[in-house]
């Protein structure tokens, strides 16, 4: 399914609006940061494994 760029921007802005107005904003930010850290850690681990081989 392909979205137009303005549809995607609208979707993101609605999500941001909901997150900002809800009490779960801190939880959302924490989960996003944790996911980013885990993703970076996995990428570094994969690169190190490739180097070791």
C-alpha positions in Angstrom: 0.0 0.0 0.0 1.5 3.3 -1.1 0.7 6.5 0.7 0.9 10.0 -0.6 3.4 12.1 1.3 0.8 14.4 2.8 -1.2 11.4 4.1 1.8 10.1 5.9 2.6 13.6 7.3 -1.0 13.9 8.5 -0.8 10.4 10.1 2.4 11.3 11.9 1.0 14.7 13.1 -2.1 13.0 14.4 0.0 10.4 16.3 2.2 13.2 17.7 -0.9 15.2 18.7 -2.4 12.2 20.5 0.9 11.4 22.2 1.4 15.0 23.3 -2.1 15.3 24.7 -2.2 11.9 26.5 -0.6 11.0 29.8 1.3 8.2 28.1 3.7 10.7 26.3 6.5 9.9 28.7 5.9 6.2 28.3 5.9 6.6 24.5 9.1 8.5 24.5 10.8 6.0 26.8 9.7 3.1 24.6 11.0 4.9 21.5 14.3 5.6 23.1 14.7 2.0 24.3 13.9 0.7 20.9 16.5 3.0 19.3 19.1 1.9 21.8 18.3 -1.8 21.2 18.4 -1.3 17.4 21.8 0.4 17.6 23.1 -2.3 19.9 21.9 -5.0 17.5 23.5 -3.3 14.6 26.9 -2.9 16.4 26.7 -6.6 17.5 26.0 -7.7 13.9 28.9 -5.6 12.6 31.2 -7.0 15.3 30.1 -10.6 14.4 30.8 -9.9 10.7 34.3 -8.5 11.6 35.0 -11.6 13.8 34.3 -13.9 10.9 
